[in-house]
Amino acid sequence: MSLSVDAVHSHVGFSVRHMMVTTVRGRFTSYTGTLNIDAADFTRSTIEGDIDVASIDTGNTDRDNHLKSPDFFDVANHPKMHFKSTGIKASGDGYVVTGDLTIRGTTHSVSLDVEYAGTSKNPWGQTVTGVSATGSISRKDFGLTWNAALETGGVAVADKVKIEIEVQAKEG
């Protein structure tokens, strides 16, 4: 069954170490996606989605504008991130979804730990499903290389970015 991401009931977030001492969290507020779910065997499902990079929100306008600039995402030239699954394997109590992630025109295979919550009917009779995904990527792999050295050692922005996704998808 083909289901569309319900952005009202979903969350696409990330976190990254900042100045070597704190963690900055952010999210994207505009995204779309399709989950083709095989309810009998989730490993035969597929997931595909796009994120509007300009919708980044870290709670700080100056930081968000810097992240949209050519130093980072270069939104003017690369307005979307894209993910397309290439395989799903059972792993412990959950699954590992592998897929191609494209950021700034660069594509790499990534793997995310996924919890599939199954399907049910909402109060309006629509079939809904839930998927939670976590993982991490190297931002440098995607050309996000801007940084600043700190006088005490280390850098302003860590390379490792943690990804946290909660998706509710529905028919229609």
C-alpha positions as CSV (number, residue, x, y, z in Angstrom):
1,M,0.0,0.0,0.0
2,S,1.2,3.5,-0.9
3,L,1.1,6.1,1.9
4,S,2.1,9.7,2.0
5,V,4.0,11.4,4.8
6,D,1.7,13.4,7.1
7,A,3.9,16.4,7.9
8,V,1.5,17.5,10.6
9,H,2.2,14.3,12.6
10,S,5.9,13.8,11.6
11,H,9.3,15.2,12.6
12,V,12.6,15.4,10.7
13,G,15.4,16.5,13.0
14,F,19.1,16.5,13.5
15,S,21.7,17.3,16.1
16,V,25.4,18.2,16.0
17,R,28.1,19.1,18.5
18,H,28.9,22.8,18.5
19,M,32.1,24.4,19.9
20,M,33.1,21.0,21.2
21,V,30.9,21.5,24.3
22,T,27.2,21.6,23.4
23,T,24.8,20.0,21.1
24,V,22.7,22.1,18.7
25,R,19.4,20.6,17.6
26,G,17.4,21.5,14.5
27,R,14.6,20.4,12.3
28,F,13.2,20.8,8.8
29,T,9.6,21.9,8.7
30,S,8.8,21.2,5.0
31,Y,9.2,17.7,3.5
32,T,7.3,15.1,1.5
33,G,7.6,11.4,1.1
34,T,6.0,8.1,0.1
35,L,6.1,4.8,1.9
36,N,5.2,1.8,-0.1
37,I,4.5,-0.6,2.7
38,D,4.3,-4.4,2.5
39,A,2.4,-5.0,5.8
40,A,3.1,-8.7,5.7
41,D,6.9,-8.3,5.2
42,F,8.3,-4.8,5.9
43,T,11.6,-5.8,4.3
44,R,9.8,-5.6,0.9
45,S,8.7,-2.0,1.5
46,T,10.3,1.1,0.0
47,I,10.7,4.6,1.3
48,E,11.4,7.8,-0.7
49,G,11.3,11.5,0.4
50,D,12.4,15.0,-0.2
51,I,13.3,17.7,2.3
52,D,13.0,21.4,1.5
53,V,16.4,22.6,2.9
54,A,15.2,26.2,3.2
55,S,12.8,25.1,5.9
56,I,15.7,24.5,8.3
57,D,15.0,25.7,11.8
58,T,17.6,25.7,14.6
59,G,15.8,28.4,16.7
60,N,18.4,31.0,15.6
61,T,17.7,33.1,12.4
62,D,21.4,34.0,11.9
63,R,22.5,30.4,12.2
64,D,19.7,29.2,9.9
65,N,20.7,31.8,7.3
66,H,24.4,30.7,7.5
67,L,23.3,27.0,7.1
68,K,21.3,28.0,4.0
69,S,24.4,29.8,2.5
70,P,27.0,28.3,0.2
71,D,29.2,27.6,3.3
72,F,26.8,24.8,4.1
73,F,23.7,23.7,2.2
74,D,23.8,26.3,-0.7
75,V,20.0,26.4,-0.8
76,A,20.0,28.6,-4.0
77,N,21.7,25.8,-6.0
78,H,20.5,22.7,-4.0
79,P,17.1,23.4,-2.6
80,K,16.2,19.8,-1.8
81,M,17.7,16.8,0.0
82,H,16.5,13.4,-1.4
83,F,16.4,9.9,0.1
84,K,15.5,6.7,-1.7
85,S,15.7,3.3,0.0
86,T,17.6,0.6,-1.7
87,G,17.0,-2.2,0.8
88,I,15.5,-3.1,4.2
89,K,16.8,-5.9,6.5
90,A,15.5,-7.2,9.8
91,S,17.9,-6.4,12.7
92,G,17.1,-7.4,16.3
93,D,13.8,-5.9,17.2
94,G,13.8,-3.5,14.3
95,Y,15.2,-3.0,10.8
96,V,18.0,-1.3,9.0
97,V,17.0,0.7,6.0
98,T,19.7,1.5,3.5
99,G,19.3,4.1,0.8
100,D,20.8,6.8,-1.3
101,L,20.9,10.2,0.4
102,T,21.6,13.2,-1.8
103,I,22.7,16.5,-0.2
104,R,24.2,19.4,-2.3
105,G,24.2,17.2,-5.4
106,T,26.3,14.5,-3.7
107,T,24.8,11.1,-3.2
108,H,26.0,8.5,-0.7
109,S,24.6,5.3,0.7
110,V,23.4,5.6,4.3
111,S,21.9,3.2,6.8
112,L,19.3,4.1,9.4
113,D,18.0,2.1,12.3
114,V,14.3,1.8,11.9
115,E,11.4,0.9,14.1
116,Y,8.2,0.0,12.1
117,A,5.1,0.5,14.2
118,G,2.8,-1.3,11.8
119,T,-0.5,0.0,10.4
120,S,-3.9,0.9,11.8
121,K,-6.9,2.9,10.9
122,N,-7.3,6.5,12.1
123,P,-10.7,7.8,13.3
124,W,-11.6,8.9,9.7
125,G,-11.0,5.4,8.3
126,Q,-7.7,6.1,6.7
127,T,-4.9,3.5,6.9
128,V,-1.9,5.0,8.8
129,T,1.6,3.8,9.6
130,G,4.4,4.9,11.8
131,V,8.2,4.7,11.2
132,S,11.0,6.0,13.5
133,A,14.5,6.2,12.1
134,T,17.8,7.2,13.7
135,G,21.4,7.3,12.3
136,S,24.3,9.5,11.6
137,I,26.2,10.9,8.7
138,S,29.4,12.6,8.0
139,R,28.6,16.1,6.8
140,K,31.9,16.3,5.0
141,D,30.9,13.4,2.8
142,F,28.2,15.7,1.3
143,G,30.4,18.7,0.8
144,L,29.4,20.5,4.0
145,T,33.0,21.3,5.0
146,W,32.8,24.8,6.5
147,N,34.4,25.1,9.9
148,A,36.4,27.3,12.2
149,A,39.3,26.2,14.4
150,L,39.0,27.0,18.1
151,E,41.9,28.6,20.0
152,T,41.5,25.9,22.6
153,G,41.7,23.1,20.0
154,G,38.9,21.4,18.1
155,V,36.4,23.0,15.7
156,A,33.2,25.0,15.8
157,V,31.0,22.3,14.2
158,A,31.5,18.5,14.5
159,D,31.5,16.3,11.4
160,K,29.1,13.8,12.7
161,V,25.4,14.7,12.4
162,K,22.8,12.6,14.1
163,I,19.5,12.1,12.3
164,E,16.2,11.6,14.1
165,I,13.0,11.0,12.0
166,E,9.5,10.3,13.2
167,V,7.0,9.7,10.3
168,Q,3.3,9.1,10.3
169,A,2.1,8.3,6.8
170,K,-1.5,8.0,5.6
171,E,-3.6,7.0,2.6
172,G,-4.4,9.7,0.1
